[in-house]
């Protein structure tokens, strides 16, 4: 590994917000004197996202398959760090306060997930409908898998690259977020949840999230993994 940490930003036409995120990460790396790189995993953006990423010193890896999960699988595969930190490119996650995430992976946790309900959700950052849906799906997953995670859909996470690659994540859409936690749990990885703040995203456009469709995909994944749990245990 060339770096201790790779910051991975999945990206699809994020020219309005990507630079803000990159500058915040670069400032944090400098302030904390981290041995780190920034990798933008781009889903074939048609705007200036790739140009902005390169201009700001980030490495770019093009992911040919569209989807949040595919972008993060691609980013993890191409990361040169021992640990990865992922977060959205829309300015909604606080990349200036990551101490608990980094401390968690350094102390041996394989996956550290943010909890936005404990850390604070800024005004207009999440609809009431989304809050209800997240709590329902997280509660359902915990009923089946007994994970220490209460906010299954928080996109700000840190993890050990080697550990996460071993559990063979496959989901291409938003349900990747649930797959990561569940497969980590059933394969005996060490999980930790820490507080994080959710800010209102900076885009003046529709979110990539499709509430009903993505919620249904999360639900189907949770039920499918619960029924076939043994199938997804990776044997050395």
GUVEX-202035 format. One record per atom (N, C-alpha, C): residue in three letters; x, y, z. Coordinates in steps of 0.2 Angstrom, whole numbers, padded with zeros to 4 digits, always signed. Each point is the difference from the previous one (the first is absolute). Example, Ala and Ser with C-alpha at 12.3 -4.5 7.8 and 13.67 -1.06 7.14 Angstrom:
BEGIN
ALA+0066-0028+0039/ALA-0004+0006+0000/ALA+0004+0006+0000/SER-0002+0005-0004/SER+0004+0006+0001/SER-0004+0005+0003/
***
This chain:
BEGIN
UNK+0004-0006+0000/UNK-0004+0006+0000/UNK+0004+0006+0000/UNK-0001+0005-0004/UNK+0003+0006+0000/UNK-0002+0006+0005/UNK-0006-0001+0002/UNK-0003+0005+0005/UNK-0003-0004+0006/UNK-0001+0004+0005/UNK-0004-0003+0006/UNK-0007+0001-0002/UNK-0002+0005-0003/UNK-0007+0002-0001/UNK-0002+0002-0007/UNK-0005-0003-0003/UNK-0003+0002-0006/UNK-0006+0003+0001/UNK-0002+0007-0002/UNK-0006+0002+0000/UNK-0003-0001-0006/UNK-0006-0003+0000/UNK-0004-0002-0007/UNK-0006+0004+0000/UNK-0001+0004-0006/UNK-0006+0003-0001/UNK-0003-0003-0006/UNK-0006-0003+0000/UNK-0004-0002-0006/UNK-0003+0006-0003/UNK+0000+0000-0007/UNK-0001+0007-0003/UNK-0004-0002-0006/UNK-0006+0004-0001/UNK-0003+0000-0006/UNK-0003+0007-0001/UNK+0003+0004-0005/UNK-0002+0007-0001/UNK-0001+0004+0006/UNK+0006+0001+0004/UNK+0000+0004+0006/UNK+0004+0006-0001/UNK+0000+0003-0005/UNK+0005+0006-0001/UNK-0002+0006+0004/UNK-0006+0000+0003/UNK-0002+0006+0004/UNK+0003-0001+0007/UNK+0001-0006+0002/UNK+0002-0001+0007/UNK+0007-0004+0001/UNK+0002-0003-0005/UNK+0006-0004+0001/UNK+0006+0004+0003/UNK+0001+0006-0003/UNK+0006+0003+0002/UNK+0000+0002+0007/UNK-0006+0002+0003/UNK-0001+0001+0007/UNK+0002-0006+0004/UNK-0002-0006-0002/UNK+0002-0006+0004/UNK+0007-0001+0000/UNK+0003+0001-0006/UNK+0007-0002-0001/UNK+0004+0005+0004/UNK-0002+0007+0000/UNK+0004+0005+0004/UNK+0000-0002+0008/UNK-0006-0002+0002/UNK-0001-0002+0007/UNK+0004-0006+0002/UNK+0000-0005-0004/UNK+0004-0006+0001/UNK+0008+0002+0000/UNK+0002+0004-0005/UNK+0007+0002+0000/UNK+0002+0004+0006/UNK-0004+0004+0002/UNK+0001+0004+0006/UNK+0001-0004+0006/UNK-0004-0005+0001/UNK+0000-0005+0005/UNK+0006-0004+0000/UNK+0002-0003-0006/UNK+0006-0004-0001/UNK+0006+0004+0003/UNK+0000+0007-0002/UNK+0006+0004+0001/UNK+0000+0002+0008/UNK-0006+0001+0003/UNK+0000+0002+0007/UNK+0002-0006+0004/UNK-0002-0006-0002/UNK+0001-0006+0004/UNK+0007-0004-0002/UNK+0003+0003-0005/UNK+0006-0003-0003/UNK+0000-0007-0001/UNK-0006-0002-0004/UNK-0001-0007-0002/UNK+0004-0002-0006/UNK+0002-0006+0000/UNK+0002-0003-0006/UNK-0006-0003-0004/UNK-0002+0005-0005/UNK-0007-0002-0003/UNK+0000+0003-0007/UNK-0005-0004-0004/UNK-0001+0002-0006/UNK-0008+0001-0001/UNK-0002+0004-0006/UNK-0007+0001-0001/UNK-0001-0004-0007/UNK-0005-0004+0000/UNK-0002-0004-0006/UNK-0007+0002-0002/UNK-0001+0003-0006/UNK-0007+0001-0002/UNK-0002-0006-0005/UNK-0005-0004+0002/UNK-0002-0005-0004/UNK-0006+0002-0004/UNK+0001+0001-0006/UNK-0005+0004-0004/UNK-0004-0005-0005/UNK-0007+0002+0001/UNK-0004-0004-0004/UNK-0002+0002-0007/UNK+0006+0002-0004/UNK-0001+0003-0006/UNK-0004+0006+0000/UNK+0002+0005+0004/UNK-0003+0007+0000/UNK+0001+0003-0007/UNK-0006+0004-0002/UNK+0000+0004-0006/UNK+0002+0007+0001/UNK+0001+0002+0006/UNK+0001+0007+0002/UNK+0008+0001+0001/UNK+0002+0005+0004/UNK+0007+0001+0001/UNK+0003-0003+0006/UNK-0004-0005+0003/UNK+0003-0004+0006/UNK+0007-0002+0000/UNK+0001-0004-0005/UNK+0007-0003-0001/UNK+0005+0005+0000/UNK-0001+0005-0004/UNK+0005+0006-0001/UNK+0001+0003+0007/UNK-0005+0001+0004/UNK+0000+0003+0006/UNK+0004-0004+0005/UNK-0001-0006+0000/UNK+0003-0005+0004/UNK+0008+0000-0001/UNK+0002+0000-0006/UNK+0007+0000-0002/UNK+0003+0006+0002/UNK-0003+0006-0002/UNK+0002+0007+0002/UNK+0002+0000+0007/UNK-0004-0003+0004/UNK+0001+0000+0008/UNK+0004-0005+0003/UNK+0004-0004-0005/UNK+0005-0004+0003/UNK-0003-0007+0001/UNK-0006-0002-0001/UNK-0003-0006+0001/UNK+0002-0005-0006/UNK+0000-0006+0002/UNK+0001-0006-0005/UNK-0007-0002-0002/UNK-0001-0001-0007/UNK-0006-0002-0002/UNK+0000-0007-0003/UNK-0005-0004+0002/UNK-0001-0006-0003/UNK-0007-0001-0003/UNK-0001-0001-0007/UNK-0006+0000-0003/UNK-0004-0007+0001/UNK-0006+0000+0003/UNK-0004-0006+0001/UNK-0005+0000-0006/UNK+0001-0005-0004/UNK-0005-0001-0006/UNK-0007-0001+0002/UNK-0001-0004+0005/UNK-0007-0002+0002/UNK-0003+0006+0005/UNK-0006+0002-0002/UNK-0003+0006+0004/UNK-0003-0003+0006/UNK+0001+0003+0006/UNK-0003-0002+0006/UNK+0004+0002+0006/UNK-0003+0002+0005/UNK+0004+0002+0007/UNK+0004-0006+0002/UNK-0002-0006+0000/UNK+0004-0006+0002/UNK+0005-0001-0004/UNK-0001+0000-0007/UNK+0005-0002-0005/UNK+0006+0005+0001/UNK-0002+0007+0001/UNK+0005+0005+0001/UNK+0005-0001+0006/UNK-0003-0003+0005/UNK+0004-0001+0006/UNK+0004-0007+0000/UNK-0003-0004-0004/UNK+0004-0007-0001/UNK+0006+0002-0004/UNK-0001+0004-0005/UNK+0005+0002-0004/UNK+0005+0004+0003/UNK-0002+0005+0005/UNK+0004+0004+0004/UNK+0005-0004+0004/UNK-0004-0005+0004/UNK+0004-0004+0005/UNK+0005-0004-0004/UNK-0002-0003-0006/UNK+0005-0004-0004/UNK+0006+0004-0002/UNK+0000+0006-0001/UNK+0005+0004-0003/UNK+0003+0004+0006/UNK-0002+0000+0006/UNK+0003+0004+0005/UNK+0007-0003+0002/UNK+0005+0005+0002/UNK+0006-0002+0002/UNK+0002+0000+0007/UNK-0006+0002+0004/UNK+0001+0000+0007/UNK-0002-0006+0004/UNK+0003-0001+0006/UNK-0002-0005+0004/UNK-0007+0000+0002/UNK-0002+0007+0002/UNK-0007+0001+0002/UNK-0003+0005-0005/UNK-0007-0001-0001/UNK-0004+0004-0005/UNK-0005+0004+0004/UNK-0001+0006-0002/UNK-0005+0004+0003/UNK-0005+0003-0006/UNK-0006-0002+0001/UNK-0005+0002-0006/UNK-0005+0005+0003/UNK-0002+0004-0005/UNK-0005+0005+0001/UNK-0002+0003-0006/UNK-0006+0003+0000/UNK-0003+0002-0006/UNK+0003+0007-0003/UNK-0001+0001-0006/UNK+0003+0006-0003/UNK-0004+0006+0000/UNK-0005+0000+0004/UNK-0005+0006-0001/UNK+0000+0005+0006/UNK+0005-0001+0004/UNK+0002+0005+0006/UNK-0004-0002+0006/UNK-0004-0005+0000/UNK-0004-0002+0006/UNK+0003-0003+0006/UNK+0006-0003-0001/UNK+0004-0003+0005/UNK+0006+0005+0002/UNK+0001+0000+0007/UNK+0005+0004+0003/UNK+0007-0004-0001/UNK+0004+0002-0004/UNK+0007-0003-0001/UNK+0005+0004+0004/UNK-0002+0004+0004/UNK+0005+0004+0005/UNK+0000-0003+0007/UNK-0004-0005+0001/UNK-0001-0003+0007/UNK+0000-0008-0001/UNK+0006-0003-0001/UNK+0000-0007-0001/UNK+0004-0004+0005/UNK+0002+0003+0005/UNK+0004-0003+0005/UNK-0002-0007+0003/UNK-0007+0000+0001/UNK-0003-0006+0003/UNK+0000-0006-0005/UNK-0001+0002-0007/UNK+0001-0005-0005/UNK+0007-0003-0001/UNK+0005+0005+0000/UNK+0007-0002-0001/UNK+0002-0004+0006/UNK-0002+0002+0006/UNK+0002-0003+0006/UNK-0003-0007+0000/UNK-0006-0001-0002/UNK-0003-0006+0000/UNK+0004-0006-0004/UNK+0001+0002-0006/UNK+0004-0005-0005/UNK+0007-0001+0003/UNK+0003+0005+0002/UNK+0007-0001+0003/UNK+0000-0004+0006/UNK-0006+0000+0004/UNK+0000-0005+0006/UNK-0003-0007-0002/UNK+0000-0001-0006/UNK-0002-0007-0002/UNK-0007-0001-0002/UNK-0004+0005-0001/UNK-0007-0001-0002/UNK+0000-0001-0008/UNK-0003-0004-0003/UNK+0000-0001-0007/UNK-0005+0005-0004/UNK-0005+0002+0004/UNK-0005+0004-0003/UNK-0002+0005+0005/UNK+0000+0007-0001/UNK-0002+0005+0004/UNK-0006+0004-0004/UNK-0006+0000+0003/UNK-0005+0003-0004/UNK-0003+0006+0004/UNK-0001+0006-0003/UNK-0003+0006+0003/UNK-0007-0001+0002/UNK-0002+0003+0005/UNK-0007+0000+0002/UNK-0003+0008+0000/UNK-0004+0002-0004/UNK-0002+0006-0001/UNK-0005+0002+0005/UNK-0004-0004+0002/UNK-0005+0001+0005/UNK+0003+0002+0007/UNK+0006-0003+0002/UNK+0004+0002+0006/UNK+0004+0006-0001/UNK+0003+0001-0006/UNK+0004+0006-0001/UNK-0004+0006-0002/UNK-0006+0000-0003/UNK-0003+0006-0001/UNK-0002+0000-0008/UNK-0006+0002-0001/UNK-0003+0001-0007/UNK-0002+0007-0001/UNK+0004+0003-0004/UNK-0001+0008-0001/UNK-0007+0001-0003/UNK-0003+0006+0000/UNK-0006+0001-0002/UNK-0001-0001-0008/UNK-0005-0003-0002/UNK-0001-0002-0007/UNK+0005-0005-0003/UNK+0004-0003+0004/UNK+0005-0005-0002/UNK-0003-0007-0002/UNK-0006-0001+0004/UNK-0003-0007-0001/UNK-0007+0001+0001/UNK-0005-0003-0005/UNK-0007+0001+0001/UNK-0002-0005+0006/UNK-0006+0001+0002/UNK-0003-0004+0006/UNK-0001-0007-0003/UNK-0002+0000-0006/UNK-0001-0007-0004/UNK+0006-0004+0000/UNK+0006+0003-0002/UNK+0006-0003+0000/UNK+0002-0003+0007/UNK-0001+0005+0005/UNK+0002-0002+0007/UNK-0004-0006+0002/UNK-0007-0001-0001/UNK-0004-0005+0001/UNK+0003-0007-0003/UNK+0001+0001-0007/UNK+0002-0006-0004/UNK+0007-0002+0003/UNK+0005+0004+0001/UNK+0006-0002+0003/UNK+0000-0004+0006/UNK-0004+0003+0005/UNK-0001-0003+0006/UNK-0004-0007+0000/UNK-0005+0000-0005/UNK-0003-0007-0001/UNK+0005-0005-0003/UNK+0003+0002-0005/UNK+0005-0005-0003/UNK+0005-0002+0004/UNK+0003+0005+0004/UNK+0006-0002+0005/UNK-0003-0004+0005/UNK-0006+0001+0003/UNK-0003-0004+0005/UNK-0001-0007-0002/UNK-0002-0001-0006/UNK-0002-0006-0003/UNK+0007-0004-0001/UNK+0005+0003-0003/UNK+0006-0003-0001/UNK+0003-0003+0007/UNK+0000+0005+0005/UNK+0002-0002+0007/UNK-0004-0006+0003/UNK-0006+0000-0002/UNK-0004-0006+0003/UNK+0003-0007-0003/UNK+0002+0000-0006/UNK+0002-0006-0003/UNK+0008-0001+0001/UNK+0004+0005+0001/UNK+0007-0001+0000/UNK+0003+0003+0006/UNK-0003+0003+0004/UNK+0002+0002+0007/UNK+0007+0004-0001/UNK+0000+0005-0004/UNK+0006+0005-0001/UNK+0000+0005+0005/UNK+0005+0003+0001/UNK+0001+0006+0005/UNK-0002+0007-0004/UNK-0003-0001-0006/UNK-0001+0006-0004/UNK-0007+0002-0001/UNK-0001+0006+0002/UNK-0007+0003+0000/UNK-0002+0004-0006/UNK+0005+0002-0004/UNK-0001+0005-0006/UNK+0003-0004-0006/UNK-0004-0005-0002/UNK+0003-0004-0006/UNK+0002+0004-0006/UNK-0003+0006-0001/UNK+0000+0003-0006/UNK+0005+0006+0000/UNK+0004+0001+0005/UNK+0005+0005+0001/UNK+0005-0001-0005/UNK+0002+0004-0005/UNK+0005-0001-0005/UNK+0007+0002+0002/UNK+0001+0003+0006/UNK+0007+0001+0003/UNK+0002-0006+0004/UNK+0005-0003-0003/UNK+0003-0006+0003/UNK+0008+0000+0000/UNK+0003-0004+0004/UNK+0007-0002-0001/UNK+0000-0007+0001/UNK+0005-0003-0004/UNK+0000-0008+0001/UNK+0007-0002-0003/UNK+0002-0006+0003/UNK+0006-0003-0002/UNK-0001-0003-0007/UNK+0004+0002-0005/UNK-0001-0002-0007/UNK+0000-0007-0001/UNK+0005-0004+0003/UNK+0001-0007+0000/UNK-0006-0004+0002/UNK-0002+0003+0006/UNK-0006-0004+0003/UNK-0006+0001-0004/UNK-0002+0006-0003/UNK-0006+0001-0004/UNK+0001-0004-0006/UNK+0005+0000-0003/UNK+0001-0004-0007/UNK-0001-0007+0001/UNK+0002-0003+0006/UNK-0001-0007+0002/UNK-0007-0002+0000/UNK-0005+0004+0001/UNK-0007-0002+0001/UNK-0004+0001-0007/UNK+0004+0002-0005/UNK-0003+0000-0007/UNK-0007+0003-0001/UNK+0000+0007+0001/UNK-0006+0004-0001/UNK-0001+0000-0007/UNK-0007-0001-0002/UNK-0002+0000-0007/UNK-0005+0005-0002/UNK-0004+0003+0005/UNK-0006+0004-0002/UNK+0002+0006-0004/UNK-0003+0002-0005/UNK+0002+0006-0004/UNK-0003+0006+0002/UNK-0006+0000+0003/UNK-0004+0006+0002/UNK+0001+0002+0007/UNK-0005+0004+0003/UNK+0001+0003+0006/UNK-0001-0006+0006/UNK-0002-0005-0002/UNK-0001-0006+0005/UNK+0007-0003+0002/UNK+0005+0002-0004/UNK+0007-0001+0002/UNK+0002+0002+0007/UNK-0003+0005+0002/UNK+0001+0003+0007/UNK-0002-0006+0005/UNK-0006-0003-0001/UNK-0003-0005+0005/UNK+0004-0006-0001/UNK+0002-0002-0006/UNK+0004-0006-0002/UNK+0007+0000+0004/UNK+0003+0006+0000/UNK+0006+0000+0004/UNK+0000-0001+0007/UNK-0005+0002+0003/UNK-0001-0001+0007/UNK-0002-0007+0002/UNK-0005-0002-0004/UNK-0002-0007+0002/UNK+0005-0006-0002/UNK+0004+0001-0005/UNK+0005-0005-0002/UNK+0006+0000+0005/UNK+0001+0006+0002/UNK+0005+0001+0005/UNK-0001-0003+0006/UNK-0007+0001+0002/UNK-0002-0004+0007/UNK+0000-0007-0001/UNK-0003-0003-0005/UNK+0000-0007+0000/UNK+0006-0004-0002/UNK+0005+0004-0002/UNK+0007-0003+0000/UNK+0005+0002+0005/UNK-0003+0003+0006/UNK+0004+0000+0006/UNK+0004+0006+0000/UNK-0001+0005-0004/UNK+0004+0006+0000/UNK-0002+0005+0006/UNK+0005+0004+0002/UNK-0001+0004+0006/UNK-0003+0007-0003/UNK-0006+0001+0003/UNK-0004+0006-0002/UNK-0001+0005+0005/UNK+0000+0007-0001/UNK+0000+0005+0004/UNK-0004+0006-0003/UNK-0005+0003+0004/UNK-0004+0006-0002/UNK+0003+0006+0004/UNK+0001+0005-0004/UNK+0002+0007+0004/UNK-0005+0005-0003/UNK+0000+0006+0004/UNK-0004+0005-0002/UNK+0002+0004-0006/UNK-0004+0003-0004/UNK+0002+0004-0005/UNK-0006+0005-0002/UNK+0002+0006-0002/UNK-0005+0005-0002/UNK-0002-0001-0008/UNK-0007+0001-0001/UNK-0002+0000-0007/UNK-0002+0007-0001/UNK+0003+0003-0006/UNK-0001+0007-0002/UNK-0005-0001-0006/UNK-0003+0006-0001/UNK-0004+0000-0006/UNK+0004+0000-0006/UNK-0001-0004-0005/UNK+0005+0000-0006/UNK+0000+0006-0004/UNK+0005+0001-0003/UNK+0001+0007-0004/UNK-0002+0000-0007/UNK-0003-0005-0002/UNK-0002-0001-0007/UNK-0007+0004-0002/UNK-0001+0003-0005/UNK-0006+0003-0002/UNK-0003-0005-0006/UNK+0000-0006+0002/UNK-0003-0005-0005/UNK-0003-0006+0004/UNK-0003-0004-0003/UNK-0003-0006+0003/UNK+0005-0005+0003/UNK-0001-0003+0005/UNK+0004-0005+0003/UNK+0000-0006-0004/UNK+0006-0004+0000/UNK+0000-0006-0003/UNK-0004-0005+0003/UNK-0002+0001+0006/UNK-0004-0005+0004/UNK-0007+0000-0003/UNK-0003-0006-0001/UNK-0007+0000-0002/UNK-0004-0004+0006/UNK-0003+0003+0004/UNK-0002-0002+0007/UNK-0004-0007+0000/UNK-0005+0000-0004/UNK-0004-0006+0000/UNK+0004-0006-0003/UNK+0003+0001-0006/UNK+0004-0005-0004/UNK+0005-0003+0005/UNK+0004+0005+0002/UNK+0006-0002+0004/UNK-0002-0003+0007/UNK-0005+0003+0003/UNK-0003-0004+0006/UNK-0002-0007-0001/UNK-0003-0001-0006/UNK-0002-0007-0001/UNK+0006-0004-0001/UNK+0005+0002-0003/UNK+0006-0004-0002/UNK+0004-0001+0007/UNK+0000+0004+0004/UNK+0003-0001+0007/UNK-0004-0006+0003/UNK-0007+0001+0000/UNK-0004-0005+0003/UNK+0001-0007-0002/UNK+0000+0000-0007/UNK+0001-0007-0003/UNK+0007-0003+0001/UNK+0005+0004+0001/UNK+0007-0002+0001/UNK+0000-0003+0008/UNK-0003+0004+0004/UNK+0000-0002+0007/UNK-0004-0007+0001/UNK-0005-0001-0003/UNK-0004-0006+0000/UNK+0004-0006-0003/UNK+0003+0002-0006/UNK+0003-0005-0003/UNK+0006-0003+0003/UNK+0004+0005+0004/UNK+0006-0002+0003/UNK-0002-0004+0007/UNK-0006+0002+0003/UNK-0002-0003+0006/UNK-0002-0007-0002/UNK-0003-0002-0006/UNK-0002-0006-0001/UNK+0005-0005-0002/UNK+0005+0003-0004/UNK+0006-0004-0002/UNK+0007+0002+0003/UNK-0001+0002+0007/UNK+0006+0002+0003/UNK+0006-0004+0000/UNK-0001-0007+0000/UNK+0006-0004+0000/UNK+0004+0000-0007/UNK-0004+0002-0005/UNK+0003+0000-0007/UNK+0005+0005+0000/UNK+0000+0006+0004/UNK+0004+0005-0001/UNK+0006+0001+0005/UNK+0001-0006+0004/UNK+0005+0000+0004/UNK+0006-0002-0004/UNK+0006+0004+0000/UNK+0006-0002-0004/UNK+0004-0004+0004/UNK+0002-0006-0003/UNK+0005-0004+0004/UNK+0007+0001-0003/UNK+0004+0000+0005/UNK+0008+0001-0002/UNK+0002-0006-0004/
***
